[in-house]
Amino acid sequence: MLLAIEQGNTNTLFAVHDGQTWIAQWRAATHSSRTADEYAVWLSQLLGMAGLAMGAFDGCIISSVVPQSIFNLRNLARRYLHVEPMVIGENVDLGIQVRIEKPSEAGADRLVNAIGAHIVYPGDLIVIDSGTATTFDVVAADGGLEGCAIAPGINLSMEALHQAAAKLPRVAIQKPPRMIGKDTVGAMQSGVFWGYIGLIEGLVDRIKAEWGRPMTVVGTGGVASLFHGATTSIDQFDPDLTIRGMLEIWRRNSTKA
């Protein structure tokens, strides 16, 4: 079995693949100071609830955009799973070209998403990942990562609004019942939600115009489901895009090894 660990700035996903399908997934808040022992206690309990054991794994792959956490995640795999983890960005063959000026600046999440999208969706793509940041990655028909636009994530924007304006409360992100808010909460929800729809639609249109060829737009990430049905700019919503890319990278490199 394979344990895939996908760590973003806000949440960390642990997913178990049995060789045929994904059989379990859990999320934890990302804390860069969390030790391997703390991860092990948390993970062992969840595995036990699913009828699984720490010693059942023969592989582990890690994708992280939090460099200071990789040491502890690596130790988790070594000490408790008894496997040497494959870490995206460390001598791992992705099987795609990264056509940006400084390939080392491309986050592991963006690389994995590009592969996860390319193996399912034909042609040129825009991959929108809605998390702490909202990224718009352009993936060519041959799978190459061509470039990106990066904007603050919707939750980050709402939190900044609350922090910077003394009279504005912290509110949940959701699709409001009307465009014109009748109270402060409704007005904030409308401005942020529909503002992000406008951001998505505007950036997608501009990227397509600059690219000059038809493109399929794929949405993924922790809050992507919020936008489902609210815009026609996103053609496909794919919550498993990232872990599919990780599995593909694992298979490519394991075969070579």
One Martini backbone bead per residue (centre of mass of N, CA, C, O) as a GRO file, in nm:
protein
  257
    1MET     BB    1   0.101   0.033   0.013
    2LEU     BB    2   0.012   0.385  -0.014
    3LEU     BB    3   0.138   0.696   0.114
    4ALA     BB    4  -0.009   1.014   0.077
    5ILE     BB    5   0.142   1.343   0.119
    6GLU     BB    6  -0.040   1.656   0.122
    7GLN     BB    7   0.108   1.980   0.169
    8GLY     BB    8  -0.015   2.269   0.282
    9ASN     BB    9  -0.058   2.571   0.446
   10THR     BB   10  -0.332   2.457   0.591
   11ASN     BB   11  -0.336   2.151   0.483
   12THR     BB   12  -0.314   1.788   0.543
   13LEU     BB   13  -0.294   1.503   0.336
   14PHE     BB   14  -0.401   1.160   0.389
   15ALA     BB   15  -0.347   0.883   0.161
   16VAL     BB   16  -0.479   0.558   0.061
   17HIS     BB   17  -0.330   0.301  -0.147
   18ASP     BB   18  -0.395  -0.048  -0.266
   19GLY     BB   19  -0.343  -0.051  -0.605
   20GLN     BB   20  -0.651   0.044  -0.705
   21THR     BB   21  -0.742   0.247  -0.465
   22TRP     BB   22  -0.886   0.480  -0.268
   23ILE     BB   23  -0.955   0.409   0.092
   24ALA     BB   24  -0.826   0.677   0.234
   25GLN     BB   25  -0.894   1.002   0.405
   26TRP     BB   26  -0.706   1.275   0.566
   27ARG     BB   27  -0.714   1.575   0.776
   28ALA     BB   28  -0.480   1.837   0.871
   29ALA     BB   29  -0.343   2.079   1.023
   30THR     BB   30  -0.091   2.294   0.950
   31HIS     BB   31   0.226   2.235   1.129
   32SER     BB   32   0.563   2.288   1.124
   33SER     BB   33   0.616   2.171   1.437
   34ARG     BB   34   0.531   1.895   1.384
   35THR     BB   35   0.602   1.586   1.471
   36ALA     BB   36   0.647   1.259   1.403
   37ASP     BB   37   0.508   1.159   1.663
   38GLU     BB   38   0.245   1.316   1.629
   39TYR     BB   39   0.165   1.196   1.361
   40ALA     BB   40   0.162   0.897   1.454
   41VAL     BB   41  -0.067   0.912   1.658
   42TRP     BB   42  -0.283   1.016   1.466
   43LEU     BB   43  -0.256   0.801   1.235
   44SER     BB   44  -0.293   0.534   1.396
   45GLN     BB   45  -0.587   0.585   1.477
   46LEU     BB   46  -0.709   0.605   1.190
   47LEU     BB   47  -0.614   0.335   1.086
   48GLY     BB   48  -0.759   0.163   1.300
   49MET     BB   49  -1.050   0.255   1.217
   50ALA     BB   50  -0.982   0.124   0.912
   51GLY     BB   51  -0.808  -0.150   0.951
   52LEU     BB   52  -0.514  -0.043   0.983
   53ALA     BB   53  -0.148  -0.027   0.952
   54MET     BB   54   0.171   0.097   0.970
   55GLY     BB   55   0.305  -0.184   0.842
   56ALA     BB   56   0.144  -0.188   0.544
   57PHE     BB   57   0.363  -0.023   0.403
   58ASP     BB   58   0.567   0.022   0.081
   59GLY     BB   59   0.495   0.341   0.063
   60CYS     BB   60   0.599   0.699   0.013
   61ILE     BB   61   0.458   1.026  -0.062
   62ILE     BB   62   0.574   1.375  -0.091
   63SER     BB   63   0.391   1.692  -0.080
   64SER     BB   64   0.544   2.019  -0.024
   65VAL     BB   65   0.516   2.386   0.079
   66VAL     BB   66   0.674   2.311   0.365
   67PRO     BB   67   0.996   2.279   0.429
   68GLN     BB   68   0.999   2.249   0.756
   69SER     BB   69   0.824   1.962   0.738
   70ILE     BB   70   0.984   1.738   0.587
   71PHE     BB   71   1.152   1.614   0.812
   72ASN     BB   72   0.907   1.495   0.976
   73LEU     BB   73   0.780   1.329   0.743
   74ARG     BB   74   1.025   1.154   0.691
   75ASN     BB   75   1.036   1.033   0.981
   76LEU     BB   76   0.767   0.898   0.974
   77ALA     BB   77   0.840   0.693   0.751
   78ARG     BB   78   1.094   0.569   0.883
   79ARG     BB   79   0.995   0.496   1.182
   80TYR     BB   80   0.677   0.385   1.119
   81LEU     BB   81   0.684   0.260   0.809
   82HIS     BB   82   0.967   0.164   0.696
   83VAL     BB   83   1.028   0.395   0.474
   84GLU     BB   84   1.138   0.559   0.187
   85PRO     BB   85   1.064   0.857   0.080
   86MET     BB   86   0.907   1.040  -0.173
   87VAL     BB   87   1.017   1.365  -0.283
   88ILE     BB   88   0.910   1.633  -0.420
   89GLY     BB   89   1.212   1.773  -0.569
   90GLU     BB   90   1.397   1.497  -0.507
   91ASN     BB   91   1.500   1.327  -0.758
   92VAL     BB   92   1.231   1.348  -0.939
   93ASP     BB   93   1.057   1.217  -1.204
   94LEU     BB   94   0.793   1.372  -1.378
   95GLY     BB   95   0.762   1.373  -1.713
   96ILE     BB   96   0.798   1.689  -1.740
   97GLN     BB   97   0.799   2.018  -1.839
   98VAL     BB   98   0.946   2.328  -1.706
   99ARG     BB   99   0.852   2.650  -1.858
  100ILE     BB  100   1.027   2.831  -1.661
  101GLU     BB  101   1.275   3.032  -1.555
  102LYS     BB  102   1.236   2.891  -1.249
  103PRO     BB  103   1.173   2.572  -1.171
  104SER     BB  104   1.228   2.580  -0.854
  105GLU     BB  105   0.960   2.768  -0.798
  106ALA     BB  106   0.785   2.531  -0.830
  107GLY     BB  107   0.552   2.388  -0.672
  108ALA     BB  108   0.455   2.077  -0.589
  109ASP     BB  109   0.150   2.121  -0.639
  110ARG     BB  110   0.175   2.217  -0.936
  111LEU     BB  111   0.314   1.967  -1.052
  112VAL     BB  112   0.101   1.757  -0.970
  113ASN     BB  113  -0.141   1.888  -1.110
  114ALA     BB  114  -0.036   1.872  -1.399
  115ILE     BB  115  -0.031   1.562  -1.407
  116GLY     BB  116  -0.324   1.498  -1.312
  117ALA     BB  117  -0.449   1.644  -1.562
  118HIS     BB  118  -0.300   1.526  -1.816
  119ILE     BB  119  -0.396   1.213  -1.778
  120VAL     BB  120  -0.716   1.306  -1.837
  121TYR     BB  121  -0.684   1.582  -2.000
  122PRO     BB  122  -0.698   1.705  -2.300
  123GLY     BB  123  -0.490   1.934  -2.389
  124ASP     BB  124  -0.522   2.245  -2.298
  125LEU     BB  125  -0.468   2.400  -1.967
  126ILE     BB  126  -0.645   2.507  -1.668
  127VAL     BB  127  -0.534   2.514  -1.328
  128ILE     BB  128  -0.741   2.546  -1.041
  129ASP     BB  129  -0.620   2.628  -0.712
  130SER     BB  130  -0.806   2.633  -0.404
  131GLY     BB  131  -0.653   2.796  -0.135
  132THR     BB  132  -0.450   2.996   0.013
  133ALA     BB  133  -0.409   3.002  -0.282
  134THR     BB  134  -0.472   3.108  -0.622
  135THR     BB  135  -0.413   2.901  -0.900
  136PHE     BB  136  -0.304   2.944  -1.259
  137ASP     BB  137  -0.232   2.683  -1.459
  138VAL     BB  138  -0.040   2.614  -1.748
  139VAL     BB  139  -0.110   2.331  -1.964
  140ALA     BB  140   0.006   2.159  -2.200
  141ALA     BB  141  -0.059   1.898  -2.419
  142ASP     BB  142   0.234   1.764  -2.315
  143GLY     BB  143   0.242   1.866  -1.987
  144GLY     BB  144   0.360   2.135  -1.972
  145LEU     BB  145   0.473   2.396  -1.770
  146GLU     BB  146   0.420   2.743  -1.854
  147GLY     BB  147   0.254   2.882  -1.609
  148CYS     BB  148   0.127   3.160  -1.391
  149ALA     BB  149  -0.133   3.261  -1.162
  150ILE     BB  150  -0.139   3.453  -0.848
  151ALA     BB  151  -0.369   3.451  -0.572
  152PRO     BB  152  -0.545   3.503  -0.321
  153GLY     BB  153  -0.729   3.346  -0.115
  154ILE     BB  154  -1.046   3.355   0.007
  155ASN     BB  155  -0.979   3.321   0.311
  156LEU     BB  156  -0.752   3.531   0.322
  157SER     BB  157  -0.930   3.773   0.241
  158MET     BB  158  -1.134   3.757   0.472
  159GLU     BB  159  -0.926   3.782   0.702
  160ALA     BB  160  -0.810   4.058   0.614
  161LEU     BB  161  -1.073   4.214   0.646
  162HIS     BB  162  -1.104   4.162   0.951
  163GLN     BB  163  -0.820   4.270   1.048
  164ALA     BB  164  -0.838   4.572   0.906
  165ALA     BB  165  -1.147   4.590   1.010
  166ALA     BB  166  -1.295   4.658   1.308
  167LYS     BB  167  -1.621   4.612   1.211
  168LEU     BB  168  -1.541   4.338   1.084
  169PRO     BB  169  -1.622   4.023   1.077
  170ARG     BB  170  -1.600   3.685   1.109
  171VAL     BB  171  -1.677   3.482   0.824
  172ALA     BB  172  -1.829   3.266   0.627
  173ILE     BB  173  -1.790   3.091   0.337
  174GLN     BB  174  -2.051   3.171   0.099
  175LYS     BB  175  -2.328   3.159  -0.085
  176PRO     BB  176  -2.533   3.401  -0.139
  177PRO     BB  177  -2.872   3.479  -0.190
  178ARG     BB  178  -2.751   3.768  -0.265
  179MET     BB  179  -2.586   4.037  -0.394
  180ILE     BB  180  -2.735   4.236  -0.205
  181GLY     BB  181  -2.667   4.319   0.097
  182LYS     BB  182  -2.852   4.359   0.424
  183ASP     BB  183  -2.578   4.306   0.572
  184THR     BB  184  -2.264   4.263   0.670
  185VAL     BB  185  -2.237   3.962   0.613
  186GLY     BB  186  -2.372   3.960   0.332
  187ALA     BB  187  -2.176   4.168   0.204
  188MET     BB  188  -1.916   4.005   0.244
  189GLN     BB  189  -2.000   3.747   0.097
  190SER     BB  190  -2.060   3.881  -0.174
  191GLY     BB  191  -1.788   4.020  -0.232
  192VAL     BB  192  -1.607   3.767  -0.212
  193PHE     BB  193  -1.748   3.558  -0.384
  194TRP     BB  194  -1.807   3.734  -0.647
  195GLY     BB  195  -1.520   3.836  -0.668
  196TYR     BB  196  -1.399   3.549  -0.731
  197ILE     BB  197  -1.557   3.496  -0.980
  198GLY     BB  198  -1.442   3.739  -1.132
  199LEU     BB  199  -1.150   3.651  -1.115
  200ILE     BB  200  -1.175   3.385  -1.264
  201GLU     BB  201  -1.306   3.488  -1.527
  202GLY     BB  202  -1.092   3.702  -1.599
  203LEU     BB  203  -0.836   3.521  -1.605
  204VAL     BB  204  -0.933   3.310  -1.805
  205ASP     BB  205  -0.981   3.501  -2.042
  206ARG     BB  206  -0.686   3.613  -2.056
  207ILE     BB  207  -0.538   3.348  -2.094
  208LYS     BB  208  -0.682   3.256  -2.351
  209ALA     BB  209  -0.605   3.506  -2.522
  210GLU     BB  210  -0.294   3.462  -2.498
  211TRP     BB  211  -0.279   3.166  -2.600
  212GLY     BB  212  -0.492   3.108  -2.863
  213ARG     BB  213  -0.631   2.843  -2.750
  214PRO     BB  214  -0.796   2.592  -2.655
  215MET     BB  215  -0.933   2.537  -2.314
  216THR     BB  216  -0.929   2.355  -2.019
  217VAL     BB  217  -1.101   2.384  -1.706
  218VAL     BB  218  -0.963   2.303  -1.380
  219GLY     BB  219  -1.089   2.229  -1.057
  220THR     BB  220  -0.935   2.264  -0.729
  221GLY     BB  221  -0.940   2.214  -0.392
  222GLY     BB  222  -1.071   2.301  -0.082
  223VAL     BB  223  -1.279   2.548  -0.224
  224ALA     BB  224  -1.397   2.469  -0.510
  225SER     BB  225  -1.695   2.383  -0.437
  226LEU     BB  226  -1.811   2.675  -0.406
  227PHE     BB  227  -1.814   2.720  -0.741
  228HIS     BB  228  -2.027   2.526  -0.800
  229GLY     BB  229  -2.252   2.669  -1.034
  230ALA     BB  230  -2.133   2.988  -1.050
  231THR     BB  231  -1.963   2.896  -1.313
  232THR     BB  232  -1.853   2.850  -1.666
  233SER     BB  233  -1.528   2.858  -1.654
  234ILE     BB  234  -1.554   2.573  -1.526
  235ASP     BB  235  -1.552   2.247  -1.651
  236GLN     BB  236  -1.393   2.100  -1.402
  237PHE     BB  237  -1.429   1.908  -1.101
  238ASP     BB  238  -1.124   1.786  -0.912
  239PRO     BB  239  -1.041   1.653  -0.603
  240ASP     BB  240  -0.809   1.421  -0.718
  241LEU     BB  241  -0.570   1.553  -0.869
  242THR     BB  242  -0.324   1.541  -0.675
  243ILE     BB  243  -0.319   1.230  -0.601
  244ARG     BB  244  -0.297   1.139  -0.893
  245GLY     BB  245  -0.021   1.267  -0.947
  246MET     BB  246   0.132   1.115  -0.724
  247LEU     BB  247   0.080   0.831  -0.829
  248GLU     BB  248   0.219   0.871  -1.103
  249ILE     BB  249   0.498   0.937  -0.992
  250TRP     BB  250   0.537   0.676  -0.837
  251ARG     BB  251   0.515   0.483  -1.080
  252ARG     BB  252   0.745   0.596  -1.255
  253ASN     BB  253   0.978   0.563  -1.033
  254SER     BB  254   0.937   0.267  -0.949
  255THR     BB  255   0.993   0.141  -1.226
  256LYS     BB  256   1.284   0.248  -1.251
  257ALA     BB  257   1.384   0.121  -0.973
   0.00000   0.00000   0.00000
